[in-house]
Amino acid sequence: MADRRILSRDDDEGSLFSKLGTDSPKPRVKFGGMFCNVEGAYENKTLNFESFSPNTARKNVRGRMDCYSDSFSDTGSVRSDFSSVSHTRPQPAPSSQGQSIVYPTGPKRLHNVRRESDRLIIKGGKIVNDDQSFYADVYIEDGVIKQIGENLIVPGGVKTVDAYGHIVIPGGIDTNTSLQAPHMGMSPADDFYHGTRAALAGGTTMIIDHVLPEPGSSLLAAFDQWRDIADSRSCCDYSLHVDITRWYEGLTEEVEALVKDKGVNSFLVFMTYKDKYQSSDSQIYEVFGVLRDMGAIAQVHAENGDIVEEEQKRILDLGITGPEGHVLSHPEEVETEAVYRAITIAKQANCPLYVTKVMSRQAADVIAKARKKGMVVYGEPIAASLGMDGSHYWSKDWAKAASFVMSPPLSPDPSTPDYLNSLLACGDLQVTGSAHSTYSTAQKAVGKDNFTLIPEGTNGIEERMSIVWDRAVATGKMDENEFVAVTSTNAAKLFNLYPRKGRIAVGSDADLVIWNTKETRTFSATTHNLTVEMNIFEGMECRGYPVVVISQGRIVLEGGELNVTEGSGRFVPRKAFPDYVYKRIKARSRMADARGVPRGNYDGPVHDVISVTKSVPSTPTTRGPQCPGKTVMGAGRNLHQSGFTLSGTQMDDHIPRRTAQRIVAPPGGRSNITSLS
């Protein structure tokens, strides 16, 4: 574990939220404030999870037992199940009577590797959700939260977890990881096992990884490949985005199959990586229309790939080959322009837009302004952009500078991290990810003589939540409830995981974190839980870290010791048409219906237009050959070129001549000349 130290009382009291816990086991008196006990905050609830699981488990062609249904056509089932919850005050009774959950009639959730879930009771902590904080105990059984309240009656043999002086929050959801995506045939240093292990150490209990198919290959085949690897290696629950690396008409059927049968409701398109992954504006517009009709969320990697390619050539021609060339060839303007263009296309297609890896002030401002105009767009800053700036690209240590290479790059402006944290705190940016994709120094050294060949990616999966707490909560920019929102709840709502994930409530998954708000820890490559030998947050001291992490109802981190099981992570499918997003899309669709203006037929005069096609020679250019799809018109007779030859022949003798021409009104008046020989 990272180094820790306890802050002095004076230092502790200097924080706006220095008293988020209490050393007394007695809950606070109800004063009606945000942090008091909330009447009705914990009720006896009966939930039906039939919509999340099939009656019978399905076995696919590879023999893997899927844990959840392959049919997601009932897009409103989540809403209907949780809106019909009955609200009654729990009565003291044996725990078997304190909570009733209706499970599917078929077998329980199946998985390759399952450890028995612990029966736990968390006592003395303050429960923090995105909308309220209150003191209560939490009883967990079978990987699900069974009871929330005071003086709970539970069976014998239950392990008690002491949370006095700490807050209890939902497990974090990292919305952006790339633990398997290759670069030039190289796999990331931290795969699904090491990456999810580090995630749990940092308080993240679920990730959403990006599936990156080879251009032109099958999306379904790539998805199945990722599933096979993640099922055997992941230590925590996971889900998958699918990246569209090359769009063509036949992909519509595959996208539909992924949405309806595989539990995928988010797809990413690239506006950069020219001639490899980049899509044109017309293709992006078509993709957005398809995703809107299927109830999915469109994600974009926003950079102007055409300008980036030209800038890379220019920088290399100047003799700059080191990591600083990467940030010089990716100016902030190319991110800003692409974000604006993506929002414009999404607005015209009426499709919800999710901008990944917001790295610069200007790009964040574009998103904020669009949201103020009512557009359905969401921004995702990452751990790196919230905690670091791009000054390290000019480090004398090549390995250190190369470890920061990612796209879009970190902003060289040192004020950017604080600015992005401010926008995150006020709601202009909504979700935090890590974009975790690490490569060893030896792998990065493939680009030692050419910065364009350096594999892109940094760490952040373990540090993300501590960075947000230290930079936003400890500084007074946001409160503890907003912290839960940007690290967990908003992601769960956006991607249709809520309230199973992202909330502490009866019936929700038992993914919980006991968070120490007062002590600090220092990040270092020597203490982190990754295999990569570099850490871009080296030496950073952050206040706030997890002391206990519970995943699937099992304690995986306690006392600084990780106890994870490889392959225990479950794939979590996500239904289409998340209400949090598509309620607004549907309303905008109704308002934006095109309507003609009723009017009578025009019966006035109409001007006769004679269509004349002129042959205009193309403008000379020095920019190389013309596009292969364009037809060059043949030029007419060049009047500047002499047609005289000694033989008496003319260059247009092959054109047949008419034998006679009648001159109706020659200059000087009419005449009897009727032919011209």
NORTAZI-V389339 format. One line per field, one symbol per residue. psi: psi as a letter, one per 30 degrees, with the letter a starting at -180 (. if undefined). A space follows every 50 residues. Layout:
BEGIN
psi = ???
END
This chain:
BEGIN
psi = llkllklleeeeffkehfhfakfkfkllkjggaeglkkkgfjlkkjkjge ffklekkkkafggkjkflkfkhfifgeeeeeffgkkjkkkkklkffffkk kjllfallkllekklkkljlkkkfljkjafflklkllkkkkhgkjekkak hkjlllgkkkkkgkflljlkkljjfjliffkljhfkklejaeeeefeeee fggkgkljlkkjlkkflkeeeeeeeeeeeeeffkflkllklkkjfkklef feeeeeeeeeffhkgkkklkgaikgdfkkleeeeeeeeeeeeffglkklk jjkjeeeeeeeeeeeeffgjflfffeeefilfeeeeeeeeeeeeeeeefh kkkjjlijfleeeeeeeeeeefggkikkkjlleefffllgfffgkfjeee efffklkllkkfjffeeeeeeeeeegffkflkafhjjkkleeeeffgfgj fffkkkkllfeffeeeeeeefeeffgelleeeeeeffdeeeeeeghfkge lgkjlkflkijlkjkjfelllkkkffflhlfkfljfgkfkkkkklkfkkk khgkjfkkggkkilkkgfkkkjlkllhkefefeeeeeeeefgkkklkkll kkgakkkkkkjkjkjkklkklggallkffkkkkkkakjffkkgklfffll fgffkkkkfkkkjeilkflllgkflj.
END
